[in-house]
């Protein structure tokens, strides 16, 4: 399913960036804004390209997790175990937050799914709620880790 460019820019890239920030915190990679934005944008573009292929729904998440794992492994100087944990935990957190935000669709659920996908503003706003939760999680986890150090 092709994602409209406006949705990619305003929801996909922020989601990839938030996912990256959380994975960096978990794997203890220093938070550098340019690096996080580059990795987050790469994840969003990869997910968008993967969605263009006729593959089962959700496979883009698995492949995105693999891409994140490979990038984190490289940036963490080869710590495969921590990279695996960071990529899996951050993607699971994304899935949990997306699922938790699903009830927010209730007021607009009278619209057919195909119709809803044409309302880009609603899609972006609802999507950005779990993105905000990911950023908050990364921020709070960073604080907890800093206190323990």
N, C-alpha and C positions, 0 to 999 in steps of 0.2 A: 504494500500500500504506500503510495507516494505521499510524503508529508509536504504540505505547502511551505514555501520558503519562509513566510512570516512566522509560522509555527516553529520551524527549525531555529530561527534566530531568537525568538522570544520565549520559547519553552525548551526546545531540544538542547541548545547550547548551554543555557543556565543549568539544566538538569545534569548534563555531562560534567559541567564545571563543579557543581555541588557534589556530585558523586566522586569526582577526582579529589576534591578538598577533603572529604571524609576518608577516602582511601589513603591519602597522604598522611593524615593525622594518625590513622591506625598503624601505618607502616613506619611512622616517625621520619618521614621525608620532610625536610624543611619546606614551609609554605612560601613559595615564590609565586606572586600573582601571575606573571607572564607564563610561567611553566604550567600552572594550574589551568589557565585559560586555553593554552595550546593543547594540552591533553584533553580537556573537557570538550573543546571544539572538535578534536579528532574523534573522540568517542561519539559525539552527536552525528558527525558526518558519516562515520562507519555504520552506525545504526540506521541512518537514513538510506545508505546504499544497500545494506543488507535487506532492508524492508522491500526493496524494489524486486527482489528475487521471489519466485513462487515457492516459498518455504513455509513450514508450519508456524503459526503465530507463537511468539515468545522465543523463537530460536535466535532472534536478533539480540535478546537479553543475554543468552548463553554466550554467543559470539562476542558481544560487547564486554562481558566479564572476562573472557579470554584475552581480548585486546588490552583491557585495563591491567590484567595480571602481567602480561608481557612488558608493558610500559613500566609498571611499578617494579618489576624484577630488575629491569635495566637501571632505573633510577635509584633503587635501594642497594645497588652494587651486588646484585645476585642473591639476595636473601629470599630464596624461593618460598620457604615456609611462611614467612611473614607477608610476602607479596600475595600468596594464595589466600591467606586469612583476610588480609585487607580488601582484596578484590571481592571475595565472596561475601564478607560481612557488609561492605558498603552496598553491594547490589541487593542483598537480602533486606537491608534497611530501606532501600528505595522501594522494593516490592511491598514491604510492610506499610510504608507511608502512603504509597499509591492505593493500596487496599483500604487503609484507614480513611482516605479521602473520598472513597467511592460514595459514601452516603451523601456527600455534597452534591452529587449528581441527581439526587432524588427530585428536587424541584424542577429540573429540566428533563427528567426521564420520560415525560409524556411525549417527547420528541423521539422519532425513530433514530436509531444509531447512525444511519447514513445522513439524516438531516442534521443531527447534532454535530457531526464532523465538519459540516459546512459553516458552523458558527465558530469561527476561529478565535474570537475574543473570549468566549466561554471556555473553550478548550485550553487556551493559554492561561487564563486566570486560575482555573481549577488545577491545571498542571503545575503552575508556579507555587501553589500552596505546599505540595510535598517537596518542591525544590527548596523552599524556605525552611521547611523542617529539616532537610538534609544539611543545609548550611548551619542551622542552629545546633544540630547534633555535632557537627565537626567543631564548632566553636566551643561548645561545652566539654566535649571530650578532650580538646586541646588544653583547656583550663585544668581538667582533672589530672591529665598527664603531667602538666607543668607543676602542679602542687605536689605530686608524688616524687618529682625529680629533685 
